[in-house]
Amino acid sequence: MKDGKPWVGDQVRDEATNRKAIVTDVRGGSVYVLRHVWGGGDTWEAEDPEKLTVTEPAGGGE
């Protein structure tokens, strides 16, 4: 997390799409690029960044 918001490497719950994801990029401080937690694959932009909830911070919370 950075300044209380999800950041690169954080695992999040995307409430807008009901999916778990990893934040892979944050563009311009407000466009969140996500990928599936397991298996990699395509990335997508969060539809509503306000609906991202960090479920596990980068580094496993250590």
SVG drawing of the C-alpha trace seen along z (x, -y; Angstrom):
<svg xmlns="http://www.w3.org/2000/svg" viewBox="-19 -11 27 32">
<polyline fill="none" stroke="black" stroke-width="0.4" points="0.0,0.0 1.1,-3.6 -0.6,-6.4 -3.5,-4.1 -4.2,-3.0 -3.4,0.2 0.0,0.3 2.1,2.5 2.4,6.0 -0.6,5.8 -3.3,8.5 -6.7,6.9 -10.4,7.8 -12.0,5.9 -15.5,5.4 -16.6,4.0 -15.9,7.3 -15.9,9.7 -12.4,10.9 -9.2,11.2 -6.1,9.7 -2.6,8.5 -1.8,4.8 0.8,4.8 1.0,1.1 -0.4,-2.2 -0.5,-4.8 -0.8,-8.4 -1.5,-7.5 -5.1,-6.5 -5.3,-3.9 -4.8,-0.5 -3.6,2.4 -4.5,5.8 -3.8,9.4 -5.2,12.7 -3.8,14.0 -3.1,17.4 -1.9,18.4 -0.9,15.0 -2.6,14.2 -4.1,11.0 -4.2,7.8 -7.1,5.3 -7.7,1.9 -9.8,1.6 -13.3,0.3 -13.6,-1.6 -10.3,-2.0 -12.3,-3.1 -13.7,0.5 -10.3,2.1 -9.6,3.6 -6.1,4.8 -6.4,8.4 -2.6,9.0 0.0,6.2 3.1,6.7 5.7,8.8 3.1,10.9 2.5,8.3 6.0,8.6"/>
</svg>
